[in-house]
């Protein structure tokens, strides 16, 4: 991308002050993108990117976030020409957000596997956005701190992170690292965590799985979930799965104040992480009654064995 954020800001202000004449009008810029992609801003101040697609990716909509439409005709209001393309509409009204999103799209446009990378990026955005309703700052911060601490031992562990509401285990296993479930609390006098029946069954089936207990310390002068994510991806390659996933979170969660503004003490949180090797084999869950299948157990970490492997 051959422009900087100040240049984009100047363009954004011009588009924002433009009086649109057409309902499908866009104010396009002159910046050059790969694959001759044209970008602009519509009357809602949304970013519009006309992608070189011909039904390779189905259209979809994530309310108040992004929309991929079918082939559409637009009137370029500042050029007085008709344009046609598959519009990806990014529904943010901030030039900083626009620039970050465009930067990511530009990387994808420059890649040799454009369609594969675009599809993966859109899937990540959908997954991240669908999880935002379940976002809890302390729990997310605990997971991020665990990733940050373990990255010294497992440099690619961010590739195994899945901070979604549907994930059974927060950090999946690989040839380099064990699976890790992260539990958090803001109570600094005891370590008692709730563990679901599904998770206990996972521990029983995968006995090498580690349980991380994290006490999170709120601190107005500390780090936000956003800033710690930025710290994690600063050491990753842009081609890494972890980089793409966390970058998708940064884009999807940027309108959640609990993600961007609420702060915690990063040092104290990281330093108090404890890892355990739980043994739940004595719990009779093989033929558990129906009423128990969706339940949770509260367990004191004092009853568990500290890990010798981490």
C-alpha positions as CSV (number, residue, x, y, z in Angstrom):
1,X,0.0,0.0,0.0
2,X,1.7,3.2,-1.2
3,X,0.2,5.7,1.2
4,X,0.4,6.5,4.9
5,X,-2.2,7.1,7.5
6,X,-2.0,10.9,7.2
7,X,-2.7,10.7,3.5
8,X,-5.6,8.4,4.2
9,X,-6.9,10.9,6.8
10,X,-6.9,13.7,4.3
11,X,-8.8,11.5,1.8
12,X,-11.3,10.5,4.5
13,X,-12.0,14.1,5.5
14,X,-12.8,15.0,1.8
15,X,-15.1,12.0,1.5
16,X,-16.8,12.8,4.8
17,X,-17.6,16.3,3.7
18,X,-18.8,15.3,0.3
19,X,-22.6,15.6,-0.5
20,X,-23.6,12.3,-2.0
21,X,-26.0,12.4,-4.9
22,X,-26.6,8.6,-5.4
23,X,-27.7,6.0,-3.0
24,X,-25.0,3.6,-4.4
25,X,-22.5,6.4,-4.7
26,X,-18.9,6.1,-3.4
27,X,-16.1,8.6,-3.1
28,X,-13.1,6.8,-4.4
29,X,-9.4,7.4,-3.7
30,X,-6.4,7.3,-6.1
31,X,-4.3,5.0,-4.0
32,X,-3.0,2.0,-6.0
33,X,-3.8,-1.5,-4.7
34,X,-2.8,-4.9,-6.1
35,X,-5.2,-6.6,-8.6
36,X,-6.4,-3.1,-9.6
37,X,-8.7,-3.0,-6.6
38,X,-10.7,0.2,-6.1
39,X,-11.6,1.5,-2.6
40,X,-13.7,4.3,-1.4
41,X,-16.2,5.6,1.2
42,X,-19.9,5.6,0.9
43,X,-22.6,8.1,2.2
44,X,-22.5,6.3,5.6
45,X,-18.8,6.9,6.0
46,X,-18.3,3.1,5.6
47,X,-15.2,1.8,3.8
48,X,-16.0,0.1,0.5
49,X,-13.5,-2.3,-1.2
50,X,-14.4,-3.6,-4.6
51,X,-12.9,-7.0,-4.7
52,X,-12.0,-9.0,-7.8
53,X,-14.4,-11.8,-7.1
54,X,-16.9,-13.7,-9.3
55,X,-19.0,-15.8,-6.9
56,X,-15.9,-17.6,-5.5
57,X,-16.9,-16.5,-2.0
58,X,-20.6,-16.3,-1.0
59,X,-22.0,-13.1,0.2
60,X,-22.7,-12.6,3.9
61,X,-23.5,-10.0,6.5
62,X,-22.3,-9.4,10.1
63,X,-24.6,-6.7,11.4
64,X,-22.9,-3.4,12.2
65,X,-19.5,-4.9,11.2
66,X,-18.9,-6.1,7.7
67,X,-20.9,-7.1,4.6
68,X,-19.8,-8.9,1.4
69,X,-22.4,-8.2,-1.3
70,X,-23.0,-9.8,-4.7
71,X,-21.7,-7.9,-7.8
72,X,-23.0,-4.3,-7.6
73,X,-22.8,-1.2,-9.7
74,X,-21.6,2.0,-8.0
75,X,-21.4,5.6,-9.1
76,X,-18.0,7.1,-8.4
77,X,-19.1,10.6,-7.4
78,X,-15.8,12.3,-7.6
79,X,-14.9,10.7,-10.9
80,X,-18.3,10.7,-12.5
81,X,-18.0,7.1,-13.7
82,X,-19.9,3.8,-13.1
83,X,-18.0,1.1,-11.3
84,X,-18.8,-2.6,-10.9
85,X,-17.5,-5.1,-8.5
86,X,-18.0,-7.3,-5.4
87,X,-18.1,-4.8,-2.5
88,X,-16.7,-5.7,0.9
89,X,-18.2,-3.0,3.2
90,X,-16.4,-2.3,6.5
91,X,-18.9,-0.6,8.8
92,X,-16.6,1.5,10.9
93,X,-16.6,5.4,10.7
94,X,-13.0,6.0,11.9
95,X,-10.2,6.7,9.6
96,X,-7.7,4.8,11.9
97,X,-9.9,1.7,11.7
98,X,-10.2,2.1,8.0
99,X,-6.5,2.3,7.5
100,X,-5.8,-0.8,9.6
101,X,-8.4,-2.8,7.8
102,X,-7.1,-1.7,4.4
103,X,-3.6,-2.6,5.4
104,X,-4.7,-6.2,6.2
105,X,-6.7,-6.4,2.9
106,X,-3.6,-5.1,1.0
107,X,-1.5,-7.9,2.4
108,X,-4.1,-10.4,1.3
109,X,-4.2,-8.8,-2.2
110,X,-0.4,-9.1,-2.5
111,X,-0.4,-12.8,-1.6
112,X,-0.1,-15.5,-4.2
113,X,-3.1,-17.4,-2.6
114,X,-5.4,-14.5,-2.6
115,X,-8.7,-16.3,-2.5
116,X,-7.6,-18.8,0.2
117,X,-6.2,-16.0,2.4
118,X,-9.2,-13.8,1.9
119,X,-11.6,-16.6,2.8
120,X,-9.6,-17.5,5.9
121,X,-9.5,-13.8,7.0
122,X,-13.3,-13.4,6.6
123,X,-13.9,-16.7,8.6
124,X,-11.7,-15.3,11.4
125,X,-13.6,-12.0,11.5
126,X,-16.9,-13.9,11.6
127,X,-15.7,-16.2,14.4
128,X,-14.2,-13.3,16.4
129,X,-17.3,-11.1,16.0
130,X,-19.7,-13.9,16.9
131,X,-17.7,-14.4,20.2
132,X,-17.8,-10.7,21.2
133,X,-21.1,-11.1,23.0
134,X,-19.4,-13.4,25.4
135,X,-16.4,-11.2,25.9
136,X,-15.1,-10.9,29.5
137,X,-12.1,-8.7,30.0
138,X,-10.4,-10.5,32.9
139,X,-10.8,-13.9,31.4
140,X,-9.4,-12.8,28.0
141,X,-6.5,-11.0,29.6
142,X,-5.7,-14.1,31.6
143,X,-5.5,-16.1,28.4
144,X,-3.4,-13.5,26.6
145,X,-1.0,-13.3,29.6
146,X,-0.6,-17.1,29.5
147,X,0.2,-17.0,25.8
148,X,2.7,-14.2,26.4
149,X,4.4,-16.0,29.2
150,X,4.6,-19.4,27.4
151,X,5.8,-17.8,24.2
152,X,9.3,-17.9,25.6
153,X,9.1,-21.7,25.8
154,X,6.8,-22.3,22.9
155,X,7.4,-19.5,20.3
156,X,4.5,-20.6,18.1
157,X,1.9,-21.2,20.9
158,X,-0.2,-18.3,19.7
159,X,-1.1,-20.5,16.7
160,X,-2.9,-22.9,19.1
161,X,-5.0,-20.2,20.8
162,X,-8.7,-20.3,20.5
163,X,-10.4,-17.7,22.7
164,X,-14.0,-18.4,21.5
165,X,-17.0,-19.2,23.5
166,X,-17.4,-22.5,21.8
167,X,-13.9,-23.8,22.4
168,X,-13.7,-26.6,25.0
169,X,-10.0,-25.9,25.6
170,X,-8.4,-22.4,25.3
171,X,-5.0,-23.6,23.9
172,X,-5.0,-26.7,21.8
173,X,-2.1,-29.1,21.7
174,X,0.6,-29.4,19.1
175,X,3.9,-31.3,18.7
176,X,5.6,-28.6,20.7
177,X,3.1,-27.8,23.5
178,X,0.4,-29.5,25.6
179,X,-3.2,-28.5,25.5
180,X,-3.9,-25.8,28.2
181,X,-7.1,-24.7,29.7
182,X,-6.9,-21.2,31.3
183,X,-9.0,-20.3,34.3
184,X,-9.1,-16.8,35.8
185,X,-10.2,-15.0,38.9
186,X,-9.9,-11.4,40.3
187,X,-10.0,-12.8,43.8
188,X,-6.4,-12.7,45.0
189,X,-7.0,-14.7,48.3
190,X,-7.9,-18.1,46.8
191,X,-7.8,-20.1,43.6
192,X,-11.2,-21.6,43.0
193,X,-12.4,-22.1,39.4
194,X,-15.4,-23.5,37.7
195,X,-14.7,-26.3,35.2
196,X,-17.4,-27.7,32.9
197,X,-18.2,-31.4,32.6
198,X,-17.1,-31.2,28.9
199,X,-13.7,-29.9,30.0
200,X,-13.3,-32.5,32.7
201,X,-14.1,-35.2,30.1
202,X,-11.4,-33.6,27.9
203,X,-8.9,-33.8,30.7
204,X,-9.8,-37.5,31.3
205,X,-9.3,-38.3,27.6
206,X,-6.1,-36.2,27.3
207,X,-4.3,-36.6,30.6
208,X,-1.3,-34.5,29.5
209,X,-3.6,-31.4,29.4
210,X,-2.5,-28.6,31.7
211,X,-4.7,-26.3,33.7
212,X,-3.5,-22.7,34.1
213,X,-4.8,-20.7,37.1
214,X,-4.5,-16.9,36.7
215,X,-5.2,-14.2,39.2
216,X,-6.0,-11.0,37.2
217,X,-5.2,-7.7,38.9
218,X,-7.2,-4.6,37.6
219,X,-5.0,-1.5,37.3
220,X,-6.0,1.7,35.6
221,X,-2.4,2.4,34.6
222,X,-1.8,-1.1,33.3
223,X,-2.3,-2.9,30.0
224,X,-5.5,-3.4,28.1
225,X,-6.6,-6.6,26.3
226,X,-5.9,-4.7,23.0
227,X,-2.4,-3.7,24.0
228,X,-1.4,-7.1,25.1
229,X,-2.7,-8.6,21.8
230,X,-0.6,-6.0,19.9
231,X,2.4,-7.1,22.0
232,X,1.9,-10.8,21.2
233,X,1.6,-10.3,17.4
234,X,4.6,-8.0,17.3
235,X,6.8,-11.1,17.6
236,X,4.9,-13.3,15.1
237,X,5.2,-13.6,11.4
238,X,2.3,-12.2,9.4
239,X,1.9,-15.6,7.8
240,X,1.4,-17.3,11.2
241,X,-2.1,-18.6,12.0
242,X,-1.8,-16.9,15.4
243,X,-1.0,-13.5,13.8
244,X,-4.0,-13.8,11.5
245,X,-6.3,-14.9,14.4
246,X,-5.2,-12.2,16.8
247,X,-5.3,-9.5,14.1
248,X,-8.9,-10.6,13.4
249,X,-9.7,-10.1,17.1
250,X,-8.1,-6.6,17.1
251,X,-10.3,-5.7,14.2
252,X,-13.5,-7.3,15.4
253,X,-13.2,-6.2,19.1
254,X,-12.1,-2.7,18.5
255,X,-15.5,-1.3,19.4
256,X,-15.7,-3.1,22.8
257,X,-14.6,-0.7,25.5
258,X,-13.8,-3.6,27.8
259,X,-11.2,-4.8,25.2
260,X,-9.7,-1.4,24.4
261,X,-10.0,0.6,27.6
262,X,-10.2,-1.6,30.7
263,X,-6.6,-2.2,32.1
264,X,-4.9,-4.8,34.2
265,X,-1.5,-5.2,35.8
266,X,0.4,-7.3,33.2
267,X,3.4,-8.0,35.4
268,X,1.5,-9.1,38.5
269,X,-0.9,-11.2,36.4
270,X,1.9,-13.0,34.5
271,X,4.0,-13.6,37.6
272,X,1.2,-15.3,39.5
273,X,0.2,-17.8,36.8
274,X,0.3,-21.4,38.2
275,X,0.1,-24.5,36.1
276,X,-1.5,-27.7,37.3
277,X,-1.7,-31.4,36.2
278,X,-5.2,-32.3,37.3
279,X,-6.2,-36.0,37.6
280,X,-10.0,-36.3,37.1
281,X,-10.0,-40.0,36.4
282,X,-11.8,-40.9,39.6
283,X,-14.8,-38.8,38.7
284,X,-17.5,-41.2,37.2
285,X,-18.5,-39.3,34.1
286,X,-18.4,-42.1,31.5
287,X,-22.1,-42.8,32.0
288,X,-23.1,-39.5,33.6
289,X,-26.8,-38.8,34.1
290,X,-28.4,-36.4,31.6
291,X,-28.8,-33.7,34.2
292,X,-25.1,-33.6,34.8
293,X,-23.9,-33.4,31.2
294,X,-24.0,-29.6,31.0
295,X,-23.0,-28.9,34.5
296,X,-19.9,-27.3,36.1
297,X,-17.8,-28.1,39.2
298,X,-16.1,-25.6,41.4
299,X,-12.6,-26.9,42.2
300,X,-10.0,-25.5,44.6
301,X,-6.5,-25.5,43.0
302,X,-5.1,-26.6,46.4
303,X,-6.5,-30.0,45.6
304,X,-4.5,-30.3,42.4
305,X,-0.9,-31.2,41.6
306,X,1.4,-28.4,40.4
307,X,2.9,-29.1,37.0
308,X,6.5,-30.1,36.6
309,X,6.5,-29.7,32.8
310,X,5.9,-26.0,32.6
